[in-house]
């Protein structure tokens, strides 16, 4: 079961990464400025948030 659990965990992380990246890339410009982030850095931010 451990291998199956590892695969399930990896899939869940990938889904979380994809959703977060999409949301960051598509947020309004004003919101990104208020948060102090660049939408172009969405992949880097999502990677750090999901994978550590």
ModelCIF file with pLDDT and N, C-alpha, C, O atoms, coordinates in Angstrom:
data_MODEL
#
_entry.id   MODEL 
#
_entity.id                         1 
_entity.type                       polymer 
_entity.pdbx_number_of_molecules   1 
#
_entity_poly.entity_id                      1 
_entity_poly.type                           'polypeptide(L)' 
_entity_poly.nstd_linkage                   no 
_entity_poly.nstd_monomer                   no 
_entity_poly.pdbx_seq_one_letter_code       
;(UNK)(UNK)(UNK)(UNK)(UNK)(UNK)(UNK)(UNK)(UNK)(UNK)(UNK)(UNK)(UNK)(UNK)(UNK)(UNK)
(UNK)(UNK)(UNK)(UNK)(UNK)(UNK)(UNK)(UNK)(UNK)(UNK)(UNK)(UNK)(UNK)(UNK)(UNK)(UNK)
(UNK)(UNK)(UNK)(UNK)(UNK)(UNK)(UNK)(UNK)(UNK)(UNK)(UNK)(UNK)(UNK)(UNK)(UNK)(UNK)
(UNK)(UNK)(UNK)(UNK)
;
_entity_poly.pdbx_seq_one_letter_code_can   XXXXXXXXXXXXXXXXXXXXXXXXXXXXXXXXXXXXXXXXXXXXXXXXXXXX 
_entity_poly.pdbx_strand_id                 A 
#
loop_
_entity_poly_seq.entity_id 
_entity_poly_seq.num 
_entity_poly_seq.mon_id 
_entity_poly_seq.hetero 
1 1  UNK n 
1 2  UNK n 
1 3  UNK n 
1 4  UNK n 
1 5  UNK n 
1 6  UNK n 
1 7  UNK n 
1 8  UNK n 
1 9  UNK n 
1 10 UNK n 
1 11 UNK n 
1 12 UNK n 
1 13 UNK n 
1 14 UNK n 
1 15 UNK n 
1 16 UNK n 
1 17 UNK n 
1 18 UNK n 
1 19 UNK n 
1 20 UNK n 
1 21 UNK n 
1 22 UNK n 
1 23 UNK n 
1 24 UNK n 
1 25 UNK n 
1 26 UNK n 
1 27 UNK n 
1 28 UNK n 
1 29 UNK n 
1 30 UNK n 
1 31 UNK n 
1 32 UNK n 
1 33 UNK n 
1 34 UNK n 
1 35 UNK n 
1 36 UNK n 
1 37 UNK n 
1 38 UNK n 
1 39 UNK n 
1 40 UNK n 
1 41 UNK n 
1 42 UNK n 
1 43 UNK n 
1 44 UNK n 
1 45 UNK n 
1 46 UNK n 
1 47 UNK n 
1 48 UNK n 
1 49 UNK n 
1 50 UNK n 
1 51 UNK n 
1 52 UNK n 
#
_struct_asym.id          A 
_struct_asym.entity_id   1 
#
loop_
_ma_qa_metric.id 
_ma_qa_metric.mode 
_ma_qa_metric.name 
_ma_qa_metric.software_group_id 
_ma_qa_metric.type 
1 global pLDDT . pLDDT 
2 local  pLDDT . pLDDT 
#
_ma_qa_metric_global.metric_id      1 
_ma_qa_metric_global.metric_value   94.90 
_ma_qa_metric_global.model_id       1 
_ma_qa_metric_global.ordinal_id     1 
#
loop_
_ma_qa_metric_local.label_asym_id 
_ma_qa_metric_local.label_comp_id 
_ma_qa_metric_local.label_seq_id 
_ma_qa_metric_local.metric_id 
_ma_qa_metric_local.metric_value 
_ma_qa_metric_local.model_id 
_ma_qa_metric_local.ordinal_id 
A UNK 1  2 69.00 1 1  
A UNK 2  2 93.00 1 2  
A UNK 3  2 91.00 1 3  
A UNK 4  2 92.00 1 4  
A UNK 5  2 94.00 1 5  
A UNK 6  2 94.00 1 6  
A UNK 7  2 95.00 1 7  
A UNK 8  2 96.00 1 8  
A UNK 9  2 95.00 1 9  
A UNK 10 2 96.00 1 10 
A UNK 11 2 97.00 1 11 
A UNK 12 2 97.00 1 12 
A UNK 13 2 97.00 1 13 
A UNK 14 2 98.00 1 14 
A UNK 15 2 98.00 1 15 
A UNK 16 2 98.00 1 16 
A UNK 17 2 98.00 1 17 
A UNK 18 2 98.00 1 18 
A UNK 19 2 98.00 1 19 
A UNK 20 2 97.00 1 20 
A UNK 21 2 97.00 1 21 
A UNK 22 2 97.00 1 22 
A UNK 23 2 97.00 1 23 
A UNK 24 2 96.00 1 24 
A UNK 25 2 96.00 1 25 
A UNK 26 2 95.00 1 26 
A UNK 27 2 95.00 1 27 
A UNK 28 2 95.00 1 28 
A UNK 29 2 94.00 1 29 
A UNK 30 2 95.00 1 30 
A UNK 31 2 95.00 1 31 
A UNK 32 2 95.00 1 32 
A UNK 33 2 94.00 1 33 
A UNK 34 2 96.00 1 34 
A UNK 35 2 94.00 1 35 
A UNK 36 2 94.00 1 36 
A UNK 37 2 94.00 1 37 
A UNK 38 2 93.00 1 38 
A UNK 39 2 88.00 1 39 
A UNK 40 2 91.00 1 40 
A UNK 41 2 95.00 1 41 
A UNK 42 2 95.00 1 42 
A UNK 43 2 96.00 1 43 
A UNK 44 2 97.00 1 44 
A UNK 45 2 97.00 1 45 
A UNK 46 2 97.00 1 46 
A UNK 47 2 97.00 1 47 
A UNK 48 2 97.00 1 48 
A UNK 49 2 97.00 1 49 
A UNK 50 2 97.00 1 50 
A UNK 51 2 95.00 1 51 
A UNK 52 2 93.00 1 52 
#
loop_
_atom_site.group_PDB 
_atom_site.id 
_atom_site.type_symbol 
_atom_site.label_atom_id 
_atom_site.label_alt_id 
_atom_site.label_comp_id 
_atom_site.label_asym_id 
_atom_site.label_entity_id 
_atom_site.label_seq_id 
_atom_site.pdbx_PDB_ins_code 
_atom_site.Cartn_x 
_atom_site.Cartn_y 
_atom_site.Cartn_z 
_atom_site.occupancy 
_atom_site.B_iso_or_equiv 
_atom_site.pdbx_formal_charge 
_atom_site.auth_seq_id 
_atom_site.auth_comp_id 
_atom_site.auth_asym_id 
_atom_site.auth_atom_id 
_atom_site.pdbx_PDB_model_num 
ATOM 1   N N  . UNK A 1 1  ? 0.810  -1.193 0.000   1.00 69.00 ? 1  UNK A N  1 
ATOM 2   C CA . UNK A 1 1  ? 0.000  0.000  0.000   1.00 69.00 ? 1  UNK A CA 1 
ATOM 3   C C  . UNK A 1 1  ? 0.857  1.262  0.000   1.00 69.00 ? 1  UNK A C  1 
ATOM 4   O O  . UNK A 1 1  ? 0.381  2.319  -0.415  1.00 69.00 ? 1  UNK A O  1 
ATOM 5   N N  . UNK A 1 2  ? 2.076  1.183  0.442   1.00 93.00 ? 2  UNK A N  1 
ATOM 6   C CA . UNK A 1 2  ? 2.916  2.369  0.526   1.00 93.00 ? 2  UNK A CA 1 
ATOM 7   C C  . UNK A 1 2  ? 3.148  2.994  -0.844  1.00 93.00 ? 2  UNK A C  1 
ATOM 8   O O  . UNK A 1 2  ? 3.111  4.217  -0.982  1.00 93.00 ? 2  UNK A O  1 
ATOM 9   N N  . UNK A 1 3  ? 3.382  2.179  -1.841  1.00 91.00 ? 3  UNK A N  1 
ATOM 10  C CA . UNK A 1 3  ? 3.597  2.704  -3.190  1.00 91.00 ? 3  UNK A CA 1 
ATOM 11  C C  . UNK A 1 3  ? 2.342  3.428  -3.680  1.00 91.00 ? 3  UNK A C  1 
ATOM 12  O O  . UNK A 1 3  ? 2.431  4.497  -4.283  1.00 91.00 ? 3  UNK A O  1 
ATOM 13  N N  . UNK A 1 4  ? 1.196  2.850  -3.424  1.00 92.00 ? 4  UNK A N  1 
ATOM 14  C CA . UNK A 1 4  ? -0.063 3.481  -3.819  1.00 92.00 ? 4  UNK A CA 1 
ATOM 15  C C  . UNK A 1 4  ? -0.259 4.804  -3.076  1.00 92.00 ? 4  UNK A C  1 
ATOM 16  O O  . UNK A 1 4  ? -0.711 5.786  -3.665  1.00 92.00 ? 4  UNK A O  1 
ATOM 17  N N  . UNK A 1 5  ? 0.072  4.830  -1.810  1.00 94.00 ? 5  UNK A N  1 
ATOM 18  C CA . UNK A 1 5  ? -0.037 6.066  -1.030  1.00 94.00 ? 5  UNK A CA 1 
ATOM 19  C C  . UNK A 1 5  ? 0.898  7.133  -1.572  1.00 94.00 ? 5  UNK A C  1 
ATOM 20  O O  . UNK A 1 5  ? 0.533  8.308  -1.622  1.00 94.00 ? 5  UNK A O  1 
ATOM 21  N N  . UNK A 1 6  ? 2.098  6.742  -1.977  1.00 94.00 ? 6  UNK A N  1 
ATOM 22  C CA . UNK A 1 6  ? 3.048  7.694  -2.540  1.00 94.00 ? 6  UNK A CA 1 
ATOM 23  C C  . UNK A 1 6  ? 2.536  8.289  -3.851  1.00 94.00 ? 6  UNK A C  1 
ATOM 24  O O  . UNK A 1 6  ? 2.673  9.487  -4.101  1.00 94.00 ? 6  UNK A O  1 
ATOM 25  N N  . UNK A 1 7  ? 1.952  7.441  -4.670  1.00 95.00 ? 7  UNK A N  1 
ATOM 26  C CA . UNK A 1 7  ? 1.397  7.910  -5.944  1.00 95.00 ? 7  UNK A CA 1 
ATOM 27  C C  . UNK A 1 7  ? 0.221  8.845  -5.693  1.00 95.00 ? 7  UNK A C  1 
ATOM 28  O O  . UNK A 1 7  ? 0.122  9.894  -6.329  1.00 95.00 ? 7  UNK A O  1 
ATOM 29  N N  . UNK A 1 8  ? -0.654 8.486  -4.792  1.00 96.00 ? 8  UNK A N  1 
ATOM 30  C CA . UNK A 1 8  ? -1.810 9.330  -4.467  1.00 96.00 ? 8  UNK A CA 1 
ATOM 31  C C  . UNK A 1 8  ? -1.355 10.684 -3.934  1.00 96.00 ? 8  UNK A C  1 
ATOM 32  O O  . UNK A 1 8  ? -1.921 11.714 -4.299  1.00 96.00 ? 8  UNK A O  1 
ATOM 33  N N  . UNK A 1 9  ? -0.353 10.691 -3.089  1.00 95.00 ? 9  UNK A N  1 
ATOM 34  C CA . UNK A 1 9  ? 0.173  11.933 -2.541  1.00 95.00 ? 9  UNK A CA 1 
ATOM 35  C C  . UNK A 1 9  ? 0.762  12.812 -3.647  1.00 95.00 ? 9  UNK A C  1 
ATOM 36  O O  . UNK A 1 9  ? 0.547  14.024 -3.664  1.00 95.00 ? 9  UNK A O  1 
ATOM 37  N N  . UNK A 1 10 ? 1.495  12.204 -4.554  1.00 96.00 ? 10 UNK A N  1 
ATOM 38  C CA . UNK A 1 10 ? 2.090  12.948 -5.661  1.00 96.00 ? 10 UNK A CA 1 
ATOM 39  C C  . UNK A 1 10 ? 1.020  13.548 -6.563  1.00 96.00 ? 10 UNK A C  1 
ATOM 40  O O  . UNK A 1 10 ? 1.154  14.684 -7.020  1.00 96.00 ? 10 UNK A O  1 
ATOM 41  N N  . UNK A 1 11 ? -0.031 12.796 -6.817  1.00 97.00 ? 11 UNK A N  1 
ATOM 42  C CA . UNK A 1 11 ? -1.123 13.303 -7.659  1.00 97.00 ? 11 UNK A CA 1 
ATOM 43  C C  . UNK A 1 11 ? -1.837 14.457 -6.964  1.00 97.00 ? 11 UNK A C  1 
ATOM 44  O O  . UNK A 1 11 ? -2.161 15.458 -7.604  1.00 97.00 ? 11 UNK A O  1 
ATOM 45  N N  . UNK A 1 12 ? -2.084 14.331 -5.668  1.00 97.00 ? 12 UNK A N  1 
ATOM 46  C CA . UNK A 1 12 ? -2.738 15.400 -4.919  1.00 97.00 ? 12 UNK A CA 1 
ATOM 47  C C  . UNK A 1 12 ? -1.899 16.672 -4.924  1.00 97.00 ? 12 UNK A C  1 
ATOM 48  O O  . UNK A 1 12 ? -2.434 17.772 -5.058  1.00 97.00 ? 12 UNK A O  1 
ATOM 49  N N  . UNK A 1 13 ? -0.591 16.522 -4.778  1.00 97.00 ? 13 UNK A N  1 
ATOM 50  C CA . UNK A 1 13 ? 0.284  17.691 -4.807  1.00 97.00 ? 13 UNK A CA 1 
ATOM 51  C C  . UNK A 1 13 ? 0.290  18.346 -6.182  1.00 97.00 ? 13 UNK A C  1 
ATOM 52  O O  . UNK A 1 13 ? 0.296  19.572 -6.293  1.00 97.00 ? 13 UNK A O  1 
ATOM 53  N N  . UNK A 1 14 ? 0.287  17.529 -7.222  1.00 98.00 ? 14 UNK A N  1 
ATOM 54  C CA . UNK A 1 14 ? 0.283  18.070 -8.584  1.00 98.00 ? 14 UNK A CA 1 
ATOM 55  C C  . UNK A 1 14 ? -0.999 18.840 -8.871  1.00 98.00 ? 14 UNK A C  1 
ATOM 56  O O  . UNK A 1 14 ? -0.970 19.887 -9.519  1.00 98.00 ? 14 UNK A O  1 
ATOM 57  N N  . UNK A 1 15 ? -2.125 18.320 -8.387  1.00 98.00 ? 15 UNK A N  1 
ATOM 58  C CA . UNK A 1 15 ? -3.403 19.009 -8.562  1.00 98.00 ? 15 UNK A CA 1 
ATOM 59  C C  . UNK A 1 15 ? -3.393 20.329 -7.802  1.00 98.00 ? 15 UNK A C  1 
ATOM 60  O O  . UNK A 1 15 ? -3.838 21.348 -8.331  1.00 98.00 ? 15 UNK A O  1 
ATOM 61  N N  . UNK A 1 16 ? -2.893 20.326 -6.573  1.00 98.00 ? 16 UNK A N  1 
ATOM 62  C CA . UNK A 1 16 ? -2.815 21.554 -5.782  1.00 98.00 ? 16 UNK A CA 1 
ATOM 63  C C  . UNK A 1 16 ? -1.906 22.571 -6.458  1.00 98.00 ? 16 UNK A C  1 
ATOM 64  O O  . UNK A 1 16 ? -2.221 23.761 -6.495  1.00 98.00 ? 16 UNK A O  1 
ATOM 65  N N  . UNK A 1 17 ? -0.780 22.107 -6.992  1.00 98.00 ? 17 UNK A N  1 
ATOM 66  C CA . UNK A 1 17 ? 0.147  22.988 -7.705  1.00 98.00 ? 17 UNK A CA 1 
ATOM 67  C C  . UNK A 1 17 ? -0.527 23.614 -8.922  1.00 98.00 ? 17 UNK A C  1 
ATOM 68  O O  . UNK A 1 17 ? -0.427 24.822 -9.133  1.00 98.00 ? 17 UNK A O  1 
ATOM 69  N N  . UNK A 1 18 ? -1.204 22.808 -9.714  1.00 98.00 ? 18 UNK A N  1 
ATOM 70  C CA . UNK A 1 18 ? -1.858 23.304 -10.928 1.00 98.00 ? 18 UNK A CA 1 
ATOM 71  C C  . UNK A 1 18 ? -2.934 24.332 -10.612 1.00 98.00 ? 18 UNK A C  1 
ATOM 72  O O  . UNK A 1 18 ? -3.038 25.354 -11.289 1.00 98.00 ? 18 UNK A O  1 
ATOM 73  N N  . UNK A 1 19 ? -3.729 24.064 -9.592  1.00 98.00 ? 19 UNK A N  1 
ATOM 74  C CA . UNK A 1 19 ? -4.787 25.005 -9.210  1.00 98.00 ? 19 UNK A CA 1 
ATOM 75  C C  . UNK A 1 19 ? -4.209 26.326 -8.719  1.00 98.00 ? 19 UNK A C  1 
ATOM 76  O O  . UNK A 1 19 ? -4.662 27.398 -9.118  1.00 98.00 ? 19 UNK A O  1 
ATOM 77  N N  . UNK A 1 20 ? -3.211 26.240 -7.853  1.00 97.00 ? 20 UNK A N  1 
ATOM 78  C CA . UNK A 1 20 ? -2.607 27.456 -7.309  1.00 97.00 ? 20 UNK A CA 1 
ATOM 79  C C  . UNK A 1 20 ? -1.936 28.273 -8.400  1.00 97.00 ? 20 UNK A C  1 
ATOM 80  O O  . UNK A 1 20 ? -2.079 29.495 -8.436  1.00 97.00 ? 20 UNK A O  1 
ATOM 81  N N  . UNK A 1 21 ? -1.215 27.620 -9.280  1.00 97.00 ? 21 UNK A N  1 
ATOM 82  C CA . UNK A 1 21 ? -0.553 28.314 -10.391 1.00 97.00 ? 21 UNK A CA 1 
ATOM 83  C C  . UNK A 1 21 ? -1.579 29.021 -11.267 1.00 97.00 ? 21 UNK A C  1 
ATOM 84  O O  . UNK A 1 21 ? -1.385 30.176 -11.644 1.00 97.00 ? 21 UNK A O  1 
ATOM 85  N N  . UNK A 1 22 ? -2.669 28.333 -11.593 1.00 97.00 ? 22 UNK A N  1 
ATOM 86  C CA . UNK A 1 22 ? -3.722 28.926 -12.404 1.00 97.00 ? 22 UNK A CA 1 
ATOM 87  C C  . UNK A 1 22 ? -4.303 30.160 -11.722 1.00 97.00 ? 22 UNK A C  1 
ATOM 88  O O  . UNK A 1 22 ? -4.476 31.199 -12.359 1.00 97.00 ? 22 UNK A O  1 
ATOM 89  N N  . UNK A 1 23 ? -4.601 30.051 -10.440 1.00 97.00 ? 23 UNK A N  1 
ATOM 90  C CA . UNK A 1 23 ? -5.186 31.176 -9.711  1.00 97.00 ? 23 UNK A CA 1 
ATOM 91  C C  . UNK A 1 23 ? -4.227 32.363 -9.651  1.00 97.00 ? 23 UNK A C  1 
ATOM 92  O O  . UNK A 1 23 ? -4.647 33.508 -9.816  1.00 97.00 ? 23 UNK A O  1 
ATOM 93  N N  . UNK A 1 24 ? -2.962 32.101 -9.420  1.00 96.00 ? 24 UNK A N  1 
ATOM 94  C CA . UNK A 1 24 ? -1.981 33.192 -9.359  1.00 96.00 ? 24 UNK A CA 1 
ATOM 95  C C  . UNK A 1 24 ? -1.803 33.868 -10.714 1.00 96.00 ? 24 UNK A C  1 
ATOM 96  O O  . UNK A 1 24 ? -1.673 35.090 -10.785 1.00 96.00 ? 24 UNK A O  1 
ATOM 97  N N  . UNK A 1 25 ? -1.796 33.095 -11.769 1.00 96.00 ? 25 UNK A N  1 
ATOM 98  C CA . UNK A 1 25 ? -1.616 33.656 -13.107 1.00 96.00 ? 25 UNK A CA 1 
ATOM 99  C C  . UNK A 1 25 ? -2.814 34.473 -13.558 1.00 96.00 ? 25 UNK A C  1 
ATOM 100 O O  . UNK A 1 25 ? -2.674 35.385 -14.373 1.00 96.00 ? 25 UNK A O  1 
ATOM 101 N N  . UNK A 1 26 ? -3.979 34.157 -13.039 1.00 95.00 ? 26 UNK A N  1 
ATOM 102 C CA . UNK A 1 26 ? -5.199 34.800 -13.509 1.00 95.00 ? 26 UNK A CA 1 
ATOM 103 C C  . UNK A 1 26 ? -5.813 35.786 -12.528 1.00 95.00 ? 26 UNK A C  1 
ATOM 104 O O  . UNK A 1 26 ? -6.926 36.266 -12.746 1.00 95.00 ? 26 UNK A O  1 
ATOM 105 N N  . UNK A 1 27 ? -5.105 36.091 -11.456 1.00 95.00 ? 27 UNK A N  1 
ATOM 106 C CA . UNK A 1 27 ? -5.637 37.071 -10.520 1.00 95.00 ? 27 UNK A CA 1 
ATOM 107 C C  . UNK A 1 27 ? -5.559 38.473 -11.133 1.00 95.00 ? 27 UNK A C  1 
ATOM 108 O O  . UNK A 1 27 ? -4.698 38.732 -11.974 1.00 95.00 ? 27 UNK A O  1 
ATOM 109 N N  . UNK A 1 28 ? -6.437 39.360 -10.724 1.00 95.00 ? 28 UNK A N  1 
ATOM 110 C CA . UNK A 1 28 ? -6.381 40.727 -11.238 1.00 95.00 ? 28 UNK A CA 1 
ATOM 111 C C  . UNK A 1 28 ? -5.052 41.404 -10.897 1.00 95.00 ? 28 UNK A C  1 
ATOM 112 O O  . UNK A 1 28 ? -4.450 41.135 -9.858  1.00 95.00 ? 28 UNK A O  1 
ATOM 113 N N  . UNK A 1 29 ? -4.622 42.262 -11.772 1.00 94.00 ? 29 UNK A N  1 
ATOM 114 C CA . UNK A 1 29 ? -3.344 42.953 -11.598 1.00 94.00 ? 29 UNK A CA 1 
ATOM 115 C C  . UNK A 1 29 ? -3.292 43.701 -10.259 1.00 94.00 ? 29 UNK A C  1 
ATOM 116 O O  . UNK A 1 29 ? -2.278 43.668 -9.562  1.00 94.00 ? 29 UNK A O  1 
ATOM 117 N N  . UNK A 1 30 ? -4.372 44.362 -9.916  1.00 95.00 ? 30 UNK A N  1 
ATOM 118 C CA . UNK A 1 30 ? -4.410 45.147 -8.675  1.00 95.00 ? 30 UNK A CA 1 
ATOM 119 C C  . UNK A 1 30 ? -4.213 44.257 -7.450  1.00 95.00 ? 30 UNK A C  1 
ATOM 120 O O  . UNK A 1 30 ? -3.555 44.655 -6.489  1.00 95.00 ? 30 UNK A O  1 
ATOM 121 N N  . UNK A 1 31 ? -4.777 43.070 -7.486  1.00 95.00 ? 31 UNK A N  1 
ATOM 122 C CA . UNK A 1 31 ? -4.621 42.132 -6.370  1.00 95.00 ? 31 UNK A CA 1 
ATOM 123 C C  . UNK A 1 31 ? -3.176 41.677 -6.250  1.00 95.00 ? 31 UNK A C  1 
ATOM 124 O O  . UNK A 1 31 ? -2.635 41.590 -5.148  1.00 95.00 ? 31 UNK A O  1 
ATOM 125 N N  . UNK A 1 32 ? -2.558 41.390 -7.379  1.00 95.00 ? 32 UNK A N  1 
ATOM 126 C CA . UNK A 1 32 ? -1.153 40.978 -7.363  1.00 95.00 ? 32 UNK A CA 1 
ATOM 127 C C  . UNK A 1 32 ? -0.275 42.087 -6.799  1.00 95.00 ? 32 UNK A C  1 
ATOM 128 O O  . UNK A 1 32 ? 0.638  41.816 -6.019  1.00 95.00 ? 32 UNK A O  1 
ATOM 129 N N  . UNK A 1 33 ? -0.538 43.319 -7.181  1.00 94.00 ? 33 UNK A N  1 
ATOM 130 C CA . UNK A 1 33 ? 0.235  44.450 -6.661  1.00 94.00 ? 33 UNK A CA 1 
ATOM 131 C C  . UNK A 1 33 ? 0.030  44.581 -5.165  1.00 94.00 ? 33 UNK A C  1 
ATOM 132 O O  . UNK A 1 33 ? 0.989  44.794 -4.423  1.00 94.00 ? 33 UNK A O  1 
ATOM 133 N N  . UNK A 1 34 ? -1.211 44.455 -4.712  1.00 96.00 ? 34 UNK A N  1 
ATOM 134 C CA . UNK A 1 34 ? -1.497 44.546 -3.274  1.00 96.00 ? 34 UNK A CA 1 
ATOM 135 C C  . UNK A 1 34 ? -0.769 43.466 -2.478  1.00 96.00 ? 34 UNK A C  1 
ATOM 136 O O  . UNK A 1 34 ? -0.332 43.701 -1.351  1.00 96.00 ? 34 UNK A O  1 
ATOM 137 N N  . UNK A 1 35 ? -0.642 42.276 -3.078  1.00 94.00 ? 35 UNK A N  1 
ATOM 138 C CA . UNK A 1 35 ? 0.039  41.171 -2.402  1.00 94.00 ? 35 UNK A CA 1 
ATOM 139 C C  . UNK A 1 35 ? 1.555  41.231 -2.561  1.00 94.00 ? 35 UNK A C  1 
ATOM 140 O O  . UNK A 1 35 ? 2.285  40.503 -1.889  1.00 94.00 ? 35 UNK A O  1 
ATOM 141 N N  . UNK A 1 36 ? 2.020  42.096 -3.447  1.00 94.00 ? 36 UNK A N  1 
ATOM 142 C CA . UNK A 1 36 ? 3.459  42.242 -3.662  1.00 94.00 ? 36 UNK A CA 1 
ATOM 143 C C  . UNK A 1 36 ? 4.068  41.100 -4.449  1.00 94.00 ? 36 UNK A C  1 
ATOM 144 O O  . UNK A 1 36 ? 5.216  40.722 -4.213  1.00 94.00 ? 36 UNK A O  1 
ATOM 145 N N  . UNK A 1 37 ? 3.308  40.546 -5.384  1.00 94.00 ? 37 UNK A N  1 
ATOM 146 C CA . UNK A 1 37 ? 3.835  39.456 -6.203  1.00 94.00 ? 37 UNK A CA 1 
ATOM 147 C C  . UNK A 1 37 ? 3.694  39.793 -7.681  1.00 94.00 ? 37 UNK A C  1 
ATOM 148 O O  . UNK A 1 37 ? 2.898  40.647 -8.071  1.00 94.00 ? 37 UNK A O  1 
ATOM 149 N N  . UNK A 1 38 ? 4.473  39.112 -8.478  1.00 93.00 ? 38 UNK A N  1 
ATOM 150 C CA . UNK A 1 38 ? 4.364  39.225 -9.922  1.00 93.00 ? 38 UNK A CA 1 
ATOM 151 C C  . UNK A 1 38 ? 3.660  37.979 -10.427 1.00 93.00 ? 38 UNK A C  1 
ATOM 152 O O  . UNK A 1 38 ? 4.014  36.864 -10.045 1.00 93.00 ? 38 UNK A O  1 
ATOM 153 N N  . UNK A 1 39 ? 2.667  38.161 -11.282 1.00 88.00 ? 39 UNK A N  1 
ATOM 154 C CA . UNK A 1 39 ? 1.943  37.013 -11.809 1.00 88.00 ? 39 UNK A CA 1 
ATOM 155 C C  . UNK A 1 39 ? 2.859  36.103 -12.622 1.00 88.00 ? 39 UNK A C  1 
ATOM 156 O O  . UNK A 1 39 ? 2.592  34.909 -12.760 1.00 88.00 ? 39 UNK A O  1 
ATOM 157 N N  . UNK A 1 40 ? 3.931  36.666 -13.155 1.00 91.00 ? 40 UNK A N  1 
ATOM 158 C CA . UNK A 1 40 ? 4.879  35.869 -13.941 1.00 91.00 ? 40 UNK A CA 1 
ATOM 159 C C  . UNK A 1 40 ? 5.635  34.857 -13.072 1.00 91.00 ? 40 UNK A C  1 
ATOM 160 O O  . UNK A 1 40 ? 6.186  33.883 -13.586 1.00 91.00 ? 40 UNK A O  1 
ATOM 161 N N  . UNK A 1 41 ? 5.660  35.087 -11.772 1.00 95.00 ? 41 UNK A N  1 
ATOM 162 C CA . UNK A 1 41 ? 6.334  34.184 -10.837 1.00 95.00 ? 41 UNK A CA 1 
ATOM 163 C C  . UNK A 1 41 ? 5.395  33.117 -10.275 1.00 95.00 ? 41 UNK A C  1 
ATOM 164 O O  . UNK A 1 41 ? 5.719  32.478 -9.274  1.00 95.00 ? 41 UNK A O  1 
ATOM 165 N N  . UNK A 1 42 ? 4.261  32.921 -10.893 1.00 95.00 ? 42 UNK A N  1 
ATOM 166 C CA . UNK A 1 42 ? 3.253  31.994 -10.378 1.00 95.00 ? 42 UNK A CA 1 
ATOM 167 C C  . UNK A 1 42 ? 3.797  30.581 -10.214 1.00 95.00 ? 42 UNK A C  1 
ATOM 168 O O  . UNK A 1 42 ? 3.523  29.932 -9.205  1.00 95.00 ? 42 UNK A O  1 
ATOM 169 N N  . UNK A 1 43 ? 4.558  30.096 -11.181 1.00 96.00 ? 43 UNK A N  1 
ATOM 170 C CA . UNK A 1 43 ? 5.087  28.729 -11.096 1.00 96.00 ? 43 UNK A CA 1 
ATOM 171 C C  . UNK A 1 43 ? 6.046  28.591 -9.920  1.00 96.00 ? 43 UNK A C  1 
ATOM 172 O O  . UNK A 1 43 ? 6.005  27.598 -9.193  1.00 96.00 ? 43 UNK A O  1 
ATOM 173 N N  . UNK A 1 44 ? 6.898  29.575 -9.738  1.00 97.00 ? 44 UNK A N  1 
ATOM 174 C CA . UNK A 1 44 ? 7.862  29.524 -8.639  1.00 97.00 ? 44 UNK A CA 1 
ATOM 175 C C  . UNK A 1 44 ? 7.151  29.580 -7.286  1.00 97.00 ? 44 UNK A C  1 
ATOM 176 O O  . UNK A 1 44 ? 7.505  28.836 -6.371  1.00 97.00 ? 44 UNK A O  1 
ATOM 177 N N  . UNK A 1 45 ? 6.167  30.443 -7.156  1.00 97.00 ? 45 UNK A N  1 
ATOM 178 C CA . UNK A 1 45 ? 5.427  30.578 -5.905  1.00 97.00 ? 45 UNK A CA 1 
ATOM 179 C C  . UNK A 1 45 ? 4.642  29.309 -5.608  1.00 97.00 ? 45 UNK A C  1 
ATOM 180 O O  . UNK A 1 45 ? 4.637  28.834 -4.473  1.00 97.00 ? 45 UNK A O  1 
ATOM 181 N N  . UNK A 1 46 ? 3.979  28.756 -6.623  1.00 97.00 ? 46 UNK A N  1 
ATOM 182 C CA . UNK A 1 46 ? 3.191  27.534 -6.429  1.00 97.00 ? 46 UNK A CA 1 
ATOM 183 C C  . UNK A 1 46 ? 4.083  26.356 -6.063  1.00 97.00 ? 46 UNK A C  1 
ATOM 184 O O  . UNK A 1 46 ? 3.718  25.541 -5.215  1.00 97.00 ? 46 UNK A O  1 
ATOM 185 N N  . UNK A 1 47 ? 5.245  26.261 -6.694  1.00 97.00 ? 47 UNK A N  1 
ATOM 186 C CA . UNK A 1 47 ? 6.171  25.178 -6.379  1.00 97.00 ? 47 UNK A CA 1 
ATOM 187 C C  . UNK A 1 47 ? 6.597  25.237 -4.917  1.00 97.00 ? 47 UNK A C  1 
ATOM 188 O O  . UNK A 1 47 ? 6.592  24.224 -4.218  1.00 97.00 ? 47 UNK A O  1 
ATOM 189 N N  . UNK A 1 48 ? 6.962  26.421 -4.465  1.00 97.00 ? 48 UNK A N  1 
ATOM 190 C CA . UNK A 1 48 ? 7.423  26.570 -3.092  1.00 97.00 ? 48 UNK A CA 1 
ATOM 191 C C  . UNK A 1 48 ? 6.289  26.296 -2.098  1.00 97.00 ? 48 UNK A C  1 
ATOM 192 O O  . UNK A 1 48 ? 6.515  25.685 -1.054  1.00 97.00 ? 48 UNK A O  1 
ATOM 193 N N  . UNK A 1 49 ? 5.081  26.744 -2.418  1.00 97.00 ? 49 UNK A N  1 
ATOM 194 C CA . UNK A 1 49 ? 3.945  26.549 -1.521  1.00 97.00 ? 49 UNK A CA 1 
ATOM 195 C C  . UNK A 1 49 ? 3.534  25.083 -1.408  1.00 97.00 ? 49 UNK A C  1 
ATOM 196 O O  . UNK A 1 49 ? 3.185  24.619 -0.322  1.00 97.00 ? 49 UNK A O  1 
ATOM 197 N N  . UNK A 1 50 ? 3.573  24.362 -2.506  1.00 97.00 ? 50 UNK A N  1 
ATOM 198 C CA . UNK A 1 50 ? 3.079  22.986 -2.493  1.00 97.00 ? 50 UNK A CA 1 
ATOM 199 C C  . UNK A 1 50 ? 4.177  21.982 -2.132  1.00 97.00 ? 50 UNK A C  1 
ATOM 200 O O  . UNK A 1 50 ? 3.954  21.081 -1.324  1.00 97.00 ? 50 UNK A O  1 
ATOM 201 N N  . UNK A 1 51 ? 5.339  22.135 -2.720  1.00 95.00 ? 51 UNK A N  1 
ATOM 202 C CA . UNK A 1 51 ? 6.390  21.142 -2.532  1.00 95.00 ? 51 UNK A CA 1 
ATOM 203 C C  . UNK A 1 51 ? 7.412  21.507 -1.458  1.00 95.00 ? 51 UNK A C  1 
ATOM 204 O O  . UNK A 1 51 ? 8.220  20.677 -1.043  1.00 95.00 ? 51 UNK A O  1 
ATOM 205 N N  . UNK A 1 52 ? 7.364  22.740 -1.025  1.00 93.00 ? 52 UNK A N  1 
ATOM 206 C CA . UNK A 1 52 ? 8.290  23.163 0.030   1.00 93.00 ? 52 UNK A CA 1 
ATOM 207 C C  . UNK A 1 52 ? 9.556  23.780 -0.438  1.00 93.00 ? 52 UNK A C  1 
ATOM 208 O O  . UNK A 1 52 ? 10.394 24.165 0.377   1.00 93.00 ? 52 UNK A O  1 
#
